[in-house]
């Protein structure tokens, strides 16, 4: 697998409207061009999670992969992403000091209801031409 050098990979639920909106949110605030994206459902997403022993049948969350260094799931992934965003979003990483179990209670509550609250699509939406280069797979 040939991953882009020096980029962090965000794996997301490609059919979740909230997740897709979150990806657009990250892209808009990724002024250092740090992130690349792939859906969890893509061949690449399945390969990357399998390599790391992440069971996507039990963890249907955002995954942040910093190739060669680490990977993060759930609230830790979201807060690690915030560290690299523009404006004041890096300040949110202070929540990393809270116990992971507590953070993930909130994360899991939102994740459990995301389809109900935000809906889902039948297929992963295609990125617009400006965003295309940021997606490794959809």
C-alpha positions as CSV (number, residue, x, y, z in Angstrom):
1,X,0.0,0.0,0.0
2,X,1.4,3.4,-1.0
3,X,0.3,6.0,1.5
4,X,1.2,9.7,1.0
5,X,4.3,10.6,2.9
6,X,3.9,13.0,5.9
7,X,0.1,12.9,5.9
8,X,-2.3,11.6,8.5
9,X,-5.1,9.4,7.3
10,X,-8.7,10.0,8.6
11,X,-11.0,7.0,8.1
12,X,-14.7,7.8,8.4
13,X,-18.2,6.3,7.9
14,X,-18.8,7.2,4.3
15,X,-22.6,6.8,4.5
16,X,-23.1,8.9,7.6
17,X,-24.2,12.5,7.0
18,X,-22.6,13.7,10.2
19,X,-19.3,12.0,9.4
20,X,-19.3,13.5,5.9
21,X,-20.0,17.0,7.3
22,X,-17.1,16.4,9.8
23,X,-14.8,15.6,7.0
24,X,-15.8,18.8,5.2
25,X,-15.2,20.7,8.5
26,X,-11.7,19.2,8.8
27,X,-10.8,20.0,5.2
28,X,-11.9,23.7,5.6
29,X,-9.7,24.1,8.6
30,X,-6.7,22.0,7.5
31,X,-4.5,24.9,6.5
32,X,-1.3,22.9,6.8
33,X,-2.6,20.2,4.4
34,X,-2.1,17.5,7.0
35,X,-4.9,15.1,6.4
36,X,-6.0,12.7,3.7
37,X,-9.3,10.8,3.8
38,X,-10.8,7.4,3.0
39,X,-14.0,5.8,4.0
40,X,-14.0,2.9,6.4
41,X,-16.0,1.0,3.8
42,X,-13.4,1.4,1.1
43,X,-10.8,-1.3,0.3
44,X,-8.1,1.0,1.7
45,X,-10.1,1.6,4.8
46,X,-10.6,-2.1,5.4
47,X,-6.9,-2.8,4.7
48,X,-5.7,-0.1,7.1
49,X,-8.0,-1.2,9.9
50,X,-7.2,-4.9,9.4
51,X,-3.5,-4.2,9.6
52,X,-4.0,-2.5,12.9
53,X,-6.3,-5.1,14.4
54,X,-9.3,-2.6,14.5
55,X,-12.6,-4.5,14.4
56,X,-14.9,-2.2,12.5
57,X,-17.9,-4.4,13.4
58,X,-17.5,-3.2,17.1
59,X,-15.8,0.2,16.4
60,X,-17.7,2.2,13.8
61,X,-16.0,5.4,14.6
62,X,-13.6,7.8,13.1
63,X,-10.0,6.5,13.0
64,X,-6.9,8.7,12.7
65,X,-3.8,7.0,11.4
66,X,-0.4,8.6,11.7
67,X,1.5,6.1,9.5
68,X,4.6,4.7,11.2
69,X,3.7,6.3,14.5
70,X,0.2,5.6,15.9
71,X,-3.5,5.3,15.4
72,X,-6.4,6.7,17.4
73,X,-10.1,5.9,17.6
74,X,-13.2,7.6,18.9
75,X,-12.8,10.7,21.0
76,X,-9.0,10.5,21.0
77,X,-9.0,10.5,17.2
78,X,-11.3,13.6,17.1
79,X,-9.2,15.5,19.6
80,X,-5.9,14.5,17.9
81,X,-7.3,15.9,14.7
82,X,-8.2,19.2,16.4
83,X,-4.5,19.6,17.3
84,X,-3.7,20.2,13.6
85,X,-6.6,22.4,12.7
86,X,-6.5,26.2,12.2
87,X,-7.8,28.9,14.6
88,X,-8.7,27.9,18.1
89,X,-9.5,24.2,17.5
90,X,-6.2,23.0,18.9
91,X,-7.3,24.2,22.3
92,X,-9.9,21.4,22.4
93,X,-7.0,18.9,22.8
94,X,-7.0,19.9,26.5
95,X,-9.9,17.3,26.7
96,X,-7.3,14.6,26.1
97,X,-6.5,15.0,29.8
98,X,-9.9,13.7,30.7
99,X,-10.2,9.9,31.2
100,X,-10.7,8.3,27.8
101,X,-13.6,6.2,29.2
102,X,-15.5,9.4,30.1
103,X,-14.8,11.1,26.8
104,X,-15.9,8.0,24.9
105,X,-19.2,7.8,26.8
106,X,-20.1,11.1,25.1
107,X,-18.6,10.1,21.8
108,X,-20.4,6.7,21.8
109,X,-23.7,8.4,22.7
110,X,-23.4,10.7,19.6
111,X,-22.2,7.8,17.4
112,X,-25.1,5.6,18.5
113,X,-27.6,8.3,17.4
114,X,-25.9,9.8,14.4
115,X,-28.0,8.2,11.8
116,X,-31.2,9.0,13.7
117,X,-30.2,12.6,14.2
118,X,-28.3,13.4,10.9
119,X,-29.4,10.6,8.6
120,X,-27.4,8.5,6.2
121,X,-26.9,8.2,2.5
122,X,-26.9,5.0,0.4
123,X,-23.5,5.7,-1.0
124,X,-20.5,7.7,0.0
125,X,-20.8,11.2,-1.5
126,X,-18.2,12.2,-4.1
127,X,-15.8,15.0,-3.2
128,X,-16.0,18.2,-5.2
129,X,-13.1,18.9,-7.6
130,X,-11.3,21.1,-5.0
131,X,-11.4,18.3,-2.4
132,X,-10.6,15.4,-4.8
133,X,-6.8,15.3,-4.1
134,X,-7.5,14.9,-0.3
135,X,-9.3,11.6,-0.8
136,X,-7.4,8.4,-1.1
137,X,-10.5,6.3,-1.5
138,X,-14.2,6.8,-1.0
